[in-house]
């Protein structure tokens, strides 16, 4: 009984799909089980073309798949494995506005601010860096809606700051998933038990972020 080249290729392809699904399910189970975050299967992109099939996609490789199920926070590992087996290779997206909001700044400013915050002993949650050159600080929900008022009270409302906030309805790509075909997202400060579910209030970090962004 012989093997054909096509059959070997199909076996290898199937093995790779299973490996991707298993690796994805393990990472998803960590996010949902350890850190208490929901995870949505996301599209992928290559050469600017999104796997969703929409030629005019506004966010190639950076949006949830409409047909895929979200893995809820606290889900058992078996649920993550079941969902990711349906979408092997999908990117991992974290819904914003539930457990956390996001303060987003340019990478150089974010790295500088992070070092300064650590020296000052400020409370910090997880911090990610994207291949598009952005640093994302996870903070308590409500930051996006409250940002204009906070900047006003701190005297930064008239400053031209490269600082924005993401709230409900937004998603961020979770490490180590690829963002839009540009490369993986990475943790500068990985999640830990104490701050993953209860990240710091934005007001505790905003003064330092605004100052560094202004100087930059």
N, C-alpha and C positions, 0 to 999 in steps of 0.2 A: 504494500500500500504506500503510494508516494504522496508527496506534498507539492502543490503548485506554488510558484512565486506569488501569484495573486493571493492564495490562501494564507501564505506566511505574512504578507503585508496586512491582510485583514486581521489576522491574529494580533500582530503588533499594534495595529491601530486600536483594536478593542482593548488591549492591555493598557495602552496609554490613556484611553478614555477612563478606564476603571481607576488607574492611578490618580488621574486628575480629580475624579469624583471623590476618591478616598481622602486625598490631601485637602480638598476644599471642605469636605464634611468635617474633618478634624478641626480645621481652623474655625469654621462656623460654630461648631460645638463649644469651642473655647470662648468665643465672643458671647454666645447666648447663655452658656452655663456658668462660666467664671465671672464674666463682667456684666451680665444682665442686660445686654443690648440685643435688640432684634436685628436680623440680617436679611436683606433683600437680594436675590440673585440679580446681577446686573449684566448689561450688554458688554461686548468687547469691541475693540476697534483695531483696524490695521490700515496703515496708509491713509488715515482720515476717514475710512469707510466703516460705518457702524454695522455690527452684526444684526441689528434689528431689521435691516433691509430698506430703511427709509433713506433715500438719496439726499434728502434735505434735513436729516436729523440735526437738531440744534445742539445736542450734547453727545457726540459720537463716543461710545464706550464709557459713558458716565451717567447712565440712567437705568432704572429698574426695568426688567423684562415684564411687559404687561401680562403675559400668560403664566408667569412663574409664581409659585407660592412664597410668601415671606416666612422665614423661620422666626417664631416669636421668642422674646426674651424668656429665659428659663427653660427652653425646650430641651427635651431629653436628646442624647446623642443620636439615638435611632431616628428621630425626626429630621435632624440635620442630614444624616446619611440618605434618608429617603428623598428629601427635596433635592439634594445636590446630585443624586443619581439621575434625576430628570433633566438637569442642566449642567452636565460636566463641562468644566472650564469657564463657567460663569464668573464674573467678578463679584466681589463681596461689597455690598453697599450698606452703610449704616444710616438709618433714618434719623434726621436731626429734629430736635424740638420735643422729644419724649424724655429721655434720660439726660440729654445734654444739648446745648447750643454750641456754636463754633465761632470763635474770633479768628479771622483770617488776615494775615499780613504777609508782606514779601519775606522770602526766606532769610536774607541777611539781617533784616530788622528782627525777625522772629528769633533767630539764633542768638543775636546780641541780647535781646530782651530776656530770653530764657536763662542765659548765664547770669544776668543781673538779678533776676527774680530769685534764682537759687541762692545767690550770695546774700540777698536780703531776707531769706527764709520765708518767702511768701508761699502760701498754699498753692499747689499746682496739681492739675489733673493731667491726663494723657495729652501729648503733643505730637503731631504728625507733620511730615514734610512731603510735599508732592513733587513729581518730576516737572511740573510747570513752574517751580520756584516759589511756592507758597508754604507758609507755616500755619498750621491749624491748631489752635488751643481749644481744648474741650472745656466748656464752662457750664454752669448751671442753666437749666432751661429759663427762658425769659430774656436772655441777653439781647437777642435780635430786636425784640420789641422795645426793650429799654435802652438800647444804645444811644439814640439821639438825646434822650434826657440825661443820661450819664455823662456824655461828652459835654453837654451844656453846663451841668453842675460843676464839672471839672475845669471848665474854661477852654475846652478844646473844640467847641462847636464850630468856630470860624476857621480852624486850621485845615490846611489841605493835607489830609492824612490818607495814606494808602492802607486803610483799615476797614474791614467790612465784617458783618456778622451774618451767619446763616441760622435760620430758625425753622419752625414747622413747615413741612412740605419740601424741604431740601434733603439731599443725600450727600454723604461724603464717601469716597472710596476707602475701604479699610485695607491696611497693610496685610499681606504683601501683594495685594491685587494690583494689576496694571491699570493705569489711568489713561484711557483714550488712546492706547497704543504707544504712549510716550515713555513708559517705564513704570516701575513699581512705586507705590506709596510706601514710606518707611516711618517707623516710630523714632522720634528724637527722645521722647520720654514715654515708655510703654505703660499701658494701663496696669494698675495695681488694685487690690481689693478695696482699699479705703477710699479711693477717689474715682473709680470707674462708675459706680452708681451714684455717688454724691460728689460731683466735681465742684470746684470752687466757684463762688459768685464772681461774675464778670468785673464788678467794681473793684475787686481786690487786685486785679491784674491790669485793668484798663489804663491806669495812670502811667505805669511803666511802659506799656505798649504804645500809648499815644506819644509819650516823650521820645522814645526811640524812633518811632515812625517819623515824627516831626524833624528830628535831627538828621534822619536818613534822606 
